[in-house]
């Protein structure tokens, strides 16, 4: 049995991650992870939580979130992606990784990747390509990798 020397292409933003098997001439979708709840506004995420508290005496205050709820959901999504990459690294699912994402979510993912997975990353392309068709994605990717 020969070992597969795959290059995985991850194209992701805060709501969607697509994992492709990449060659210079084609990409094949392996997995897609959707998190549409990351598009919700903060008020929609926290609307079922108490929003007021009673202060001393007659005064009422408003509860302030210690951290942005939307940012917490995006952080959790990046952790989920990192776990998938770590697992597939241990089972030799890929040899190289190309990460394509806007800078913020790319940084969050890198924060959660272990050293072994980080060693597999060959390119970081800080662009929002998630909405491109596969043909256009391949064209833009090959153009970016040739620079």
N, C-alpha and C positions, 0 to 999 in steps of 0.2 A: 504494500500500500504506500503510495507516495503522499507526502505531506503537501497540503494546499498552501500556496504562497499568495494569498489574497491581499489585495489592498481594499480596505473599506473606506468609503466616502460617507461622512456624516454631514448632512445638510440640515440645519435646525435653527429654530428661533424659540421664543418663549412658549409657544403653543404646539409646536409640531417638530418631530425629529424623523428624518428618513435616513435609513442606513442602506447604502448601495454597495454592491460588489463592483469595483471600478477597474476598467482597463481604458487605455487611451481611446479606444474605438467604440466602447459602449459601457453603459451602466445598467445593472440589474437590481431592482428593488429587493432587498432582503427583508426589511422590517420597517413598519411605520408606527410611530407612537404619537397619539393625539392627546393634547391637554387643553381642550377648548375653554375650560373654566379659568385658565390663565388670562383670558380676554376680558373677564368680568371686571367691572369697576369695583373699587374698594367697598363701596356701600352695599353692593350686591353680595360680596363675599361675607361681610360681617352683619348683614341686616337682621339675622336672627339672634344676635347677641345683645345683651343689655347695653344701652347707649348712655345712660345717665346713672349717676349715683347721688345719694343724699349726703351733703356735706354737713358740718356742724351747724346746728340751728336751722334756720329757714332756707338757707342758700342751697342751690342745686348746681352741680357742675356737670361737665361733659367728660366722658371717658375718652382718653387719648390712647390710641394704639401705640405700644412701645416700638413696634416694627411694622412696616407697611405689609398688610396681609397679602397683597398681590406679589410683592417681592418674596415673601415666604413660599408661596406656591411655585414661583419660578425657580427658586433655590431648590425646592423639593424635586422639581422636574429635572433639574441638572443632576441631582444626586441619583435619580432613577436611571438616567442615561449613563452615568458613570458606572453604576452597578452592572448594567448590561455589557458595557465595554470590558469591565474587569472580568466578568464571568467568561466572556468569549475569548479573552486573552488567555485565560487558564486552560481552555479546551482547544487552543490553537485555531480559532475561527478566522483569524486574520494575522497578517505579518506587519502591515503598515496601515496607518490611519491618516486620512486627510480630513481636517475639520473646517467646515464652512459655516459661519454664523456671524451675526452682528457682534461687535466687540463686547458688549456687556454680558450676554449669555455665554459667549465663548470663554470669557474670563471666569464666570461661575463654574462652568464645566471643568476647566483646568484646575480650579481650586479643589475639586472633589476627585480628580483622577489620581490613582496611585502611581508610584514611580515606574513600575513595569509598563503600564499603559502609556504613560507620557513618553517613554523611550520609543514607542511605536509611531508616535505622531511625526510625520514627515513634513507636513505643510499646515499652516493656519491661514485661512483666507477670511478676512473679516468683512464679509459682504452678506447681504440678505438675499439669498438665492432660493429660498424655500418656495417661492411662488412661480418659479420658472418651470417650463416643461422639461422633460428629461433631455430632449435634443438640445434645447438652449442651454440647459445646465451643463451638459457635456462640452458644448462649444465654449462657454464662459470659463469653465474649469480648465480646459486644455490651454486656453489663452493665458489665464492667470499663472498656470504652472510653467509656461514657457518663459516667463519674464525672469 
